[in-house]
Structure formats: structure tokens, C-alpha cells
Amino acid sequence: MDVRVSPGGIFISLPKPPRPMPCAEWLSQALHVPQAHVRHLLRHGAVRVRGSTPGHLEIWDRPTQVWIDEDLRPVDLAPASLPPVRVLYNDPSLLVVDKPENLLVHTDGSEAPTLDACVQRLLNEEGAGRAYHVHRLDRGTTGCVLYAKHGLMLRAMDAELAAGRVRRTYLAIACGTRIRPGVVSAPIGRDRHVSGRYRVSRTGKAARTHVEVLDEADQGGARWTLVRLRLETGRRHQIRVHLSAMGAPVVGDTLYGGTPHPALAPGQIALHAARLQFCHPYAGEDVEVRAPLPPAWEKLAADVGLSLDCLKRE
């Protein structure tokens, strides 16, 4: 399916439907968005075929070229200094970037720079698109963040994420007790005693994290562990809470009892979104994106006796 994004909207060349069907049903199925949203667009005249808006019950039985209105013009950005970000994947509808440490994904109401603004700057340079983050990373975490460039793709990827079809794999260096590999299934809720902190709680929301131990070392009277983790759910601070509850918080994560280390920049934690995997809603192809380890990890691992060789061989 050919999709082209321009400042005024999205041009889509739809293939022939598998059977004759109402246009709202076929648009919903082909674009992976709810029919209710398609009907909303049709009611407001935002969908056009050969210059006119079809009725939602109009039967389509052949390839169709569709225009969908959306304001995707470049956005004026505040003149704040924005750090450069590395693009890991880019197509007409999706973008994956490598988030650096100590950068908010979205604004917290302050004047601090954000990853959203950095991505919007990239889209401004492309000439069209909106920086819609599909998921977030904490300020001190590094690695893959997925962005949709328009509202249709945002809705499609939101649905994929909610259904568990976006696989997010992280790496962490933790310090504390020995970590047991397997699946951590422990609900997470707010910590009523510390603002902004979460904890394992019987009354919290269900949270599942898959844990794989890659290397361990005893150094300086402490046990250090290189861990690979995969999220099955996406609760706030999920990995940080689960590792802390196991007695081995992420290095640098002082909010959850983590040990600071001079190899890390102030505010950085040793948690990295290393890999992102999903099926592209429009292309129907599997996409796998990897973010290289931050440079600080080499020194951190060497200082605590861990080997990163298993990651370099992948």
C-alpha cells in the first residue's frame, strides 16, 4: 500500500479489497483504525476520492486512491537548543530514533528540551509530519522510541501496542542480590509515600516482565548483573520497579535504590531500550530496529567486571 505524507494530508493508494465491502469497513481494515474513526472522518468530509467524499456504505471493489485531510505542516518550535538525535528507522509514516540520556520525551511544563521537539525538527526538515510518540522512555533511559508521523498511523500503532504486538527489549545493568531469570508477574501501583515513585502493590495494575541474565560479576563487595528484559505490559517504571523489588535496582537509578556510578552521566541510568520489533500496519512486513549501546556502558561494564561480548556477537 503506497502512502505519501504531505503538508495538507495523506495520499493513500489502497489495493483491491478481498471482497466487495463498504468503504468505511475497507478503510478501517486496510488502515488498521477503528471504523468509528473512519466514519468520523467521512462525516467531516476529511476523506475524498476523486474530489468528493464517499458515503460510508458505498461499496468498493477495486483499487482506490484516497486523500485524507490532516494538518501536517511544519510546526514553529521554540528557539531552545535541541540536541541532535540519531534516526534508526524512517519511512513515510513511522520514525524510530535513539533517545539520548537526560532528555524528556514530552514536555513537563518547563522550558526543558524534549525528544518530541527534536523529532518535530526532523519532520520539519522533511517538509511534513507530526511527532506523535507511540510509547515513552524515562528521562534517564536511552534507546529506541517509536514515532508516528500522522494521526492514522498513531491510532494504528496504539492498537498494536495495546495488543502486545510491539515487542520492546531492554538491557540493564543492575546491582544487588542475584537475579533469578524467568517471568516477573507483579502488579504495580503508585507509592503513596514518595511522589513520582511506583512500587509492587497487590492493588496495582498487572505487570509482566521477562528476565534473562546475560552475565554476572562480584566486584567491590557487590553483585553486578547484565540483564535482558522484555516487556509484556507497559506500566510506568515497570522494569525499574521489578528489578528493585527483586533486590537488584538499575545502576544509577537512585529513585529505586540504585547505586550511582561515575561512568554514567548525572541523571543517566543503566537502562537501554535496545530493540523494537513490530509488523508494519501498511507494508505488512516485520520491522526490527536496534539502538547501539551508549558509550558509557563500555566503561561501566569494565569497571564492574561484566562482559558485553555476548551483545556484540548478536
Secondary structure, DSSP 8 states (H G I E B T S, - for coil): -EEEEETTEEEEEE---SS-EEHHHHHHHHHT--HHHHHHHHHTT-EEBTTB---TT-EE-S-EEEEEE---------S------EEEEE-SSEEEEEE-TT-BSS--SSS--BHHHHHHHHHHHHT----EESS---TT-EEEEEEESSHHHHHHHHHHHHTT-SEEEEEEEEEES----EEEE--EEE-TTSTT-EEE-TTSB--EEEEEEEEEEEETTEEEEEEEEEESS--TTHHHHHHHHTT--BTT-GGGT----TTS-TT--SEEEEEEEEE-TTT--EEEEE----THHHHHHHHHT---HHHHT-
